[in-house]
Structures are given as structure tokens and as C-alpha cells.
Amino acid sequence: MNHEAYMEMALSLAARGVGWTSPNPNVGAVVVKDGEVVGRGWHKECGGPHAEVFAIDEAGDLATGADIYVTLEPCNHTGKTPPCTEKILAAGIARVFIAMPDPNPVASGGIERLRAHGVDVVCGILEEEAKALNQGFVKHMKTGKPFVIAKTASTLDGRTATSTGHSKWITGPSARRHVHELRHEVDAILVGIGTVNADDPSLTCRLEKGGKDPLRIVLDSRLSISENAKVLRLNSDSDTVLVSGPIQSDDTETLEKRARLKALGVQILEVPLNEATGRGIDLDQLMVALGKMKIQSLLIEGGAGVLGSALEAGVVDMFRIYLAPKLLTGDDGHPITTGRGPLSMDAALSLSRLTVRHFDNDVMIEGYLT
């Protein structure tokens, strides 16, 4: 096996932690001695041992003089756990192969420290694959904002519901299960109050094998949500956040409702309205606020208005659509997005690095906004 093959093994291990480690990154490690894998590990949960610790402990005495392949630069600071550089040095690892440097300035410096102690270090093996595995962590470290995925499902003629609003179900069970896997992977999920009023969704992760509920975020600029809405009264290990516009000190009715909502355990986040329109939440400022809450990845599952606003505001990093082989003939169905569109094809939003997957008869297309 070559360096890339061992790193692929480490990346596969790292992927096992997706959804469980945030705000820490997903990291995998493999210890190799004389061409044989003698230790494997991955970061399993925030606050728990890092991947290098598991891999070196499994290798035991065989770690002395061995190579270790790590998907992220070993940390060089003491947080909830000791520095992984100390673990590597104490084990007598001879060479360290790294996929990508750590963008976190607090934890970085591991490469320099290892080299200073005579360890041979090579960085950059399958770097792009490692960045893709931690795209939320990377963006948050660099910008302070979450990585945003906009998701929708539609018929082949671009409709998300009939003229009556009926939308269950556009896609089949396999595609819907994949959406719940995505909910498990992200830190938070966002919808608009229109979706809550129309569908009364739970916005939870419902996987047979288990999963983590994302933080539920509802855009509700006027706090008009029904106090009986499911998202306010769930038995869940995650919370619900209502995003409202600024509440005036003389708005007694809204202040009283805010107090009742808080009594239900709901968080209220006040964000300025969009200056250009004077209505609707300023989504860029919302991304800043969510970043300060350590939300690194956000799934937008909102309706046409929310998706259109998010794309227009330029806050979306990735767009994912599930297409069902169905047609809603006519022009009265619900579109994927609403709002102002470009006047020419030259101004259309383009996607790059496309991924296409089949889920029974449904097709998923995913790409990055360019």
C-alpha cells in the first residue's frame, strides 16, 4: 500500500465521527509498522480522546519507530485533552503523514513541534478530500460563519408541491432517509415560519440506526409562531431557536409572547432586518450570529421564499436537490424558489464539483456555488 491508500483508510475512519464531534473536526489515524497496519482510531465525540490516541494505544509497543497517517495536523495545545503531539513523541513515532494543516490557530503548530523534535513530517496527502470531510470546520475557522447547505426536493418540472400545497411525498423512502442522514451530520437546520405553519414539522433526525437531532432554527421575524407548534414541544436532545427581528421595548404583546416562549425553553435570537427590503431577517448577519454560537454547518430546508432569499444573499455554499421522476403539469404548483431572479442566463448561479447519486428512482444532484 502507498501513502494515499493508508490516508484513504484514515479518512474512512474519520468519517465514522461525522455528526458526533462538532465543534471539533472529524479526524482519523492509522499506525503502520513495516508495511502492516497495527493501530487504528478516530475522534468519536467532542471532549473524548483524539484519533491519534486511539491508534497509538492500539499499536502499543509497535508504535515505536512506526509511521502514523493522520487526516488533520496533530493538535499542539491542551484543551479538554492533552496535545496529540506529546502522545506521538512519547510513543516514538518515526514519521508522521498528514492530510491537511489545522486551520484552528489555537490548536495548530503540531507540524513545527514534531519537526523540532526530529520527527519526519509530510503534509498534503489527499488534502482536498480531508478538507471536504471537514468543510464546516474549515469555513468556520476561516470566516467565523457556518458552511451552508441548501436542500430541496422537486418534481422534474421544478415543483415542490401542488397548487394546494400538498407535497407528501415527492421522493421515495431512500431519498428521504438520506435527508435524515444529512440532518444528523449538520449542527443546525433552518426553515421559515411559512414551513412551520404549513407542515408543522418536527425537524428531527429519524434514522433506524440512531442519530443526533440538529439545532432547530425558525425564521420568524414577528414571533408569529403558534405556541402549540411541534418544534416548541419536542422531546429532543437539541433545542429550538426562533430568529426574530428587533423587538421594541413598547411592543407589549410581542414581549409577553417572547416571555411565554422562553418559558417553554425556546431560545429567541434577535437579528436586524434586511436593510434593502426593510423586512425579513438579514441572513448574512444571522450567519455571523450562528457562527458565534459555534454552529459550523447549517442545513436550509426552508420553503421557496427562504431558499430564494438565502441564494440571493449569497450565504449558500452548497446546493442539493432531490429530483423525483414525476411531473406536476400546469403552472400553479409551488416553485423551488421565489423572489427576484436574474434577467439573463449569464447571471444565473452556477454549480461546480457536481455529485450525482441515485436513490431508487430518485436522483440527487449536489454542487458547490461558484
C-alpha positions as CSV (number, residue, x, y, z in Angstrom):
1,M,0.0,0.0,0.0
2,N,1.2,3.5,-0.8
3,H,0.8,6.7,1.2
4,E,-2.6,7.6,-0.4
5,A,-4.0,4.2,0.4
6,Y,-3.2,4.5,4.1
7,M,-4.6,8.0,4.1
8,E,-7.8,6.8,2.5
9,M,-8.1,4.3,5.3
10,A,-7.6,7.1,7.9
11,L,-10.2,9.3,6.1
12,S,-12.7,6.4,6.1
13,L,-12.1,6.1,9.9
14,A,-12.6,9.8,10.3
15,A,-15.9,9.7,8.5
16,R,-17.3,7.5,11.3
17,G,-17.3,10.5,13.6
18,V,-19.4,12.7,11.3
19,G,-22.3,14.3,13.2
20,W,-20.8,13.5,16.7
21,T,-17.6,15.5,17.0
22,S,-18.7,19.1,16.4
23,P,-17.4,21.7,17.1
24,N,-14.3,19.5,16.9
25,P,-13.2,18.2,13.4
26,N,-13.6,14.7,12.1
27,V,-10.2,13.0,12.3
28,G,-8.9,9.5,11.6
29,A,-5.5,8.0,12.2
30,V,-3.6,4.8,11.2
31,V,-0.3,3.5,12.6
32,V,1.8,1.5,10.1
33,K,4.8,-0.7,11.1
34,D,6.9,-2.5,8.4
35,G,4.0,-2.2,5.9
36,E,1.4,-3.6,8.3
37,V,-1.4,-1.6,9.9
38,V,-1.0,-2.0,13.7
39,G,-3.3,0.7,15.0
40,R,-6.5,2.5,14.0
41,G,-8.5,5.3,15.6
42,W,-10.9,8.1,15.0
43,H,-12.3,11.0,17.0
44,K,-15.6,9.7,18.3
45,E,-17.1,12.7,20.3
46,C,-16.3,16.2,21.4
47,G,-14.3,16.1,24.6
48,G,-13.2,12.5,24.0
49,P,-9.7,11.2,23.1
50,H,-8.4,12.2,19.6
51,A,-7.8,9.8,16.8
52,E,-4.1,9.6,17.4
53,V,-4.6,8.4,20.9
54,F,-6.8,5.5,19.9
55,A,-4.5,4.5,17.1
56,I,-1.3,4.6,19.2
57,D,-2.8,2.9,22.1
58,E,-4.0,0.0,19.8
59,A,-0.5,-0.2,18.3
60,G,1.1,-0.4,21.8
61,D,4.9,-1.1,21.7
62,L,4.7,-1.5,17.9
63,A,4.3,2.3,17.7
64,T,8.0,2.8,18.3
65,G,9.6,3.6,15.0
66,A,6.3,3.3,13.1
67,D,4.6,5.7,10.8
68,I,1.3,7.4,11.6
69,Y,-1.2,8.7,9.0
70,V,-3.5,11.4,10.3
71,T,-6.2,13.3,8.4
72,L,-5.5,16.6,10.3
73,E,-2.4,18.1,11.8
74,P,-2.0,16.8,15.3
75,C,-3.1,19.3,17.9
76,N,-0.4,21.1,19.9
77,H,-2.4,22.6,22.7
78,T,-4.1,21.4,25.9
79,G,-7.9,21.7,25.7
80,K,-10.2,19.0,27.0
81,T,-7.4,16.5,26.2
82,P,-3.6,16.8,26.2
83,P,-1.7,17.7,22.9
84,C,-1.6,14.8,20.4
85,T,2.0,15.9,19.6
86,E,3.0,14.7,23.1
87,K,1.4,11.4,22.5
88,I,3.2,11.0,19.2
89,L,6.6,11.9,20.7
90,A,6.2,9.7,23.7
91,A,5.3,6.8,21.5
92,G,8.5,7.1,19.5
93,I,6.7,7.5,16.1
94,A,9.3,8.0,13.4
95,R,7.3,9.6,10.6
96,V,4.0,11.5,10.5
97,F,2.0,11.8,7.3
98,I,-0.8,14.5,7.4
99,A,-3.6,15.2,5.0
100,M,-4.1,18.9,5.9
101,P,-2.8,21.6,8.3
102,D,-5.1,22.6,11.1
103,P,-6.9,25.9,10.3
104,N,-7.6,26.5,14.0
105,P,-4.8,28.9,15.2
106,V,-5.3,27.7,18.8
107,A,-4.6,24.0,18.0
108,S,-2.1,24.4,15.2
109,G,1.7,24.3,15.5
110,G,1.9,20.5,15.6
111,I,3.9,20.2,12.5
112,E,6.6,22.6,13.7
113,R,6.8,21.0,17.1
114,L,7.2,17.5,15.7
115,R,9.9,18.5,13.3
116,A,11.7,20.4,16.0
117,H,11.9,17.1,17.9
118,G,13.4,15.2,14.9
119,V,10.2,13.6,13.6
120,D,9.9,13.4,9.8
121,V,6.6,15.1,8.8
122,V,4.9,15.1,5.4
123,C,1.8,17.2,4.9
124,G,-0.7,17.4,1.9
125,I,-1.6,13.8,1.2
126,L,-5.2,13.8,0.0
127,E,-5.6,17.3,1.3
128,E,-8.7,18.2,-0.7
129,E,-10.5,15.0,0.5
130,A,-9.7,15.9,4.1
131,K,-11.0,19.4,3.6
132,A,-14.2,18.1,2.1
133,L,-14.7,15.9,5.2
134,N,-14.4,18.9,7.4
135,Q,-15.8,21.7,5.2
136,G,-17.9,23.1,8.1
137,F,-15.0,23.2,10.5
138,V,-12.7,24.7,7.8
139,K,-15.1,27.5,6.8
140,H,-16.0,28.3,10.4
141,M,-12.3,28.6,11.4
142,K,-11.6,30.9,8.4
143,T,-14.7,33.1,8.4
144,G,-16.5,32.6,11.7
145,K,-19.6,31.6,9.7
146,P,-21.2,28.2,9.2
147,F,-20.9,26.1,6.0
148,V,-24.4,26.3,4.5
149,I,-26.2,23.6,2.5
150,A,-29.5,24.5,0.8
151,K,-31.6,21.4,0.2
152,T,-34.9,20.9,-1.7
153,A,-36.9,18.2,-3.4
154,S,-38.9,18.6,-6.5
155,T,-40.6,17.0,-9.5
156,L,-38.8,17.1,-12.9
157,D,-40.7,20.3,-13.8
158,G,-39.4,22.1,-10.7
159,R,-42.4,21.9,-8.4
160,T,-42.1,21.3,-4.6
161,A,-45.9,21.0,-4.0
162,T,-49.2,21.1,-5.8
163,S,-51.3,24.2,-6.0
164,T,-53.0,23.2,-2.8
165,G,-49.6,22.9,-1.0
166,H,-49.7,19.1,-0.9
167,S,-46.1,17.7,-1.0
168,K,-46.1,14.3,0.7
169,W,-44.3,12.6,-0.7
170,I,-42.3,13.9,-3.7
171,T,-39.4,11.5,-3.3
172,G,-39.3,7.9,-2.1
173,P,-38.1,6.4,1.2
174,S,-34.5,6.0,0.2
175,A,-34.1,9.7,-0.7
176,R,-35.9,10.8,2.5
177,R,-33.6,8.5,4.6
178,H,-30.6,10.2,3.0
179,V,-32.0,13.6,4.1
180,H,-32.2,12.4,7.7
181,E,-28.6,11.3,7.4
182,L,-27.7,14.9,6.4
183,R,-29.7,16.2,9.4
184,H,-27.6,14.0,11.7
185,E,-24.4,15.4,10.1
186,V,-25.1,19.1,10.4
187,D,-25.1,21.3,13.6
188,A,-28.4,23.1,12.8
189,I,-31.4,23.1,10.4
190,L,-33.2,26.2,9.3
191,V,-36.7,26.8,8.0
192,G,-39.1,29.7,7.7
193,I,-42.2,30.3,9.6
194,G,-44.2,29.6,6.5
195,T,-43.0,26.0,6.5
196,V,-43.8,25.6,10.2
197,N,-47.3,27.0,9.7
198,A,-48.0,24.8,6.6
199,D,-46.4,21.5,7.7
200,D,-45.9,21.7,11.5
201,P,-42.6,19.7,11.1
202,S,-40.5,18.2,13.8
203,L,-37.2,18.9,12.1
204,T,-35.6,15.9,13.9
205,C,-33.3,13.2,12.8
206,R,-35.2,9.9,12.4
207,L,-32.8,7.1,11.5
208,E,-33.3,3.5,12.4
209,K,-29.7,3.2,13.4
210,G,-29.9,6.3,15.6
211,G,-28.6,9.8,15.1
212,K,-28.3,13.3,16.5
213,D,-31.0,15.9,16.2
214,P,-29.7,19.2,14.8
215,L,-30.4,22.6,16.5
216,R,-33.8,23.7,15.0
217,I,-33.8,27.3,13.8
218,V,-37.0,29.0,12.6
219,L,-37.0,32.4,10.9
220,D,-40.0,34.2,12.5
221,S,-39.4,37.9,12.2
222,R,-42.6,38.8,14.1
223,L,-42.7,35.9,16.6
224,S,-46.0,34.8,15.0
225,I,-45.4,31.0,15.6
226,S,-48.2,29.0,17.2
227,E,-47.3,28.2,20.8
228,N,-48.5,24.6,20.1
229,A,-46.1,24.1,17.2
230,K,-44.2,20.7,17.3
231,V,-40.8,22.4,17.2
232,L,-41.6,24.1,20.5
233,R,-42.7,21.0,22.4
234,L,-40.4,18.1,21.3
235,N,-38.7,15.5,23.5
236,S,-35.3,16.0,21.9
237,D,-31.7,16.3,22.8
238,S,-31.5,19.5,20.8
239,D,-33.1,22.9,21.2
240,T,-35.2,25.3,19.1
241,V,-34.2,28.8,18.3
242,L,-36.6,31.4,16.9
243,V,-35.0,34.2,14.9
244,S,-37.0,37.4,15.2
245,G,-36.4,41.0,14.2
246,P,-35.6,43.6,16.8
247,I,-38.3,43.7,19.4
248,Q,-39.3,47.2,20.5
249,S,-39.5,48.0,24.2
250,D,-43.1,49.3,23.8
251,D,-44.3,46.2,22.0
252,T,-46.1,44.7,25.0
253,E,-47.8,41.9,23.1
254,T,-44.6,40.6,21.5
255,L,-42.7,41.0,24.7
256,E,-45.3,38.9,26.6
257,K,-45.2,36.2,23.9
258,R,-41.4,36.2,24.0
259,A,-41.6,35.5,27.7
260,R,-44.0,32.7,27.2
261,L,-41.8,31.1,24.5
262,K,-38.7,31.3,26.7
263,A,-40.7,29.6,29.5
264,L,-41.1,26.7,27.1
265,G,-37.3,26.5,26.8
266,V,-37.1,28.2,23.4
267,Q,-34.2,30.5,22.6
268,I,-35.0,33.9,21.0
269,L,-32.3,35.4,18.7
270,E,-32.9,38.9,17.6
271,V,-31.3,39.8,14.3
272,P,-31.6,43.0,12.3
273,L,-34.0,43.0,9.3
274,N,-32.8,43.2,5.7
275,E,-31.9,46.8,5.1
276,A,-32.6,46.6,1.4
277,T,-36.2,45.5,1.9
278,G,-37.0,46.5,5.4
279,R,-38.5,43.1,6.0
280,G,-37.2,39.6,6.5
281,I,-34.1,38.7,8.6
282,D,-30.7,39.9,7.4
283,L,-29.3,36.4,6.6
284,D,-25.7,37.5,6.4
285,Q,-25.9,38.9,10.0
286,L,-27.7,35.8,11.0
287,M,-24.8,33.7,9.8
288,V,-22.4,35.8,11.9
289,A,-24.6,35.3,14.9
290,L,-24.8,31.5,14.3
291,G,-21.1,31.3,13.9
292,K,-20.7,32.9,17.3
293,M,-22.9,30.1,18.7
294,K,-20.2,27.6,17.3
295,I,-22.6,26.4,14.6
296,Q,-20.2,25.2,11.9
297,S,-22.7,23.6,9.5
298,L,-26.2,24.6,8.6
299,L,-28.9,22.9,6.5
300,I,-31.5,25.2,5.0
301,E,-34.7,23.2,4.4
302,G,-36.9,26.2,4.2
303,G,-39.6,26.8,1.6
304,A,-39.3,28.7,-1.7
305,G,-39.0,32.1,0.0
306,V,-36.3,31.2,2.4
307,L,-34.3,29.3,-0.3
308,G,-34.6,32.3,-2.7
309,S,-33.5,34.7,0.0
310,A,-30.6,32.6,1.0
311,L,-29.3,32.3,-2.6
312,E,-29.8,35.9,-3.3
313,A,-28.0,36.9,-0.1
314,G,-25.0,34.7,-1.1
315,V,-24.9,32.7,2.1
316,V,-25.2,29.3,0.5
317,D,-22.1,27.2,-0.1
318,M,-23.7,24.0,-1.4
319,F,-27.0,23.3,-3.2
320,R,-28.6,19.9,-3.1
321,I,-31.7,18.8,-5.0
322,Y,-33.6,15.5,-5.0
323,L,-35.4,15.0,-8.2
324,A,-38.4,12.6,-8.4
325,P,-39.5,11.2,-11.8
326,K,-42.8,13.0,-11.6
327,L,-44.5,15.9,-13.4
328,L,-47.0,18.3,-12.0
329,T,-48.4,19.7,-15.2
330,G,-49.6,23.2,-15.3
331,D,-48.2,26.5,-13.9
332,D,-49.9,26.6,-10.5
333,G,-47.6,24.4,-8.4
334,H,-45.1,25.7,-5.9
335,P,-41.7,26.5,-7.3
336,I,-38.3,25.7,-5.8
337,T,-37.6,29.4,-5.1
338,T,-39.3,32.7,-5.2
339,G,-38.0,36.3,-5.2
340,R,-36.1,38.3,-7.8
341,G,-34.3,36.3,-10.5
342,P,-31.6,37.2,-13.0
343,L,-32.5,38.9,-16.3
344,S,-30.2,36.8,-18.4
345,M,-28.6,33.3,-18.3
346,D,-25.2,34.9,-17.9
347,A,-26.3,36.0,-14.4
348,A,-27.6,32.5,-13.4
349,L,-26.0,30.9,-10.3
350,S,-23.7,28.1,-11.4
351,L,-22.7,24.9,-9.5
352,S,-19.3,23.2,-9.7
353,R,-17.8,19.9,-8.4
354,L,-21.1,18.1,-9.0
355,T,-22.1,14.9,-7.4
356,V,-24.9,12.7,-8.8
357,R,-26.5,9.8,-6.8
358,H,-29.4,7.6,-7.4
359,F,-31.9,6.6,-4.6
360,D,-34.1,4.0,-6.2
361,N,-36.0,6.1,-8.9
362,D,-34.9,9.4,-7.5
363,V,-31.8,11.4,-8.4
364,M,-29.8,13.7,-6.1
365,I,-27.7,16.4,-7.7
366,E,-25.3,18.3,-5.4
367,G,-22.8,21.1,-6.2
368,Y,-20.9,24.0,-4.8
369,L,-22.0,27.6,-5.5
370,T,-19.3,29.3,-7.6
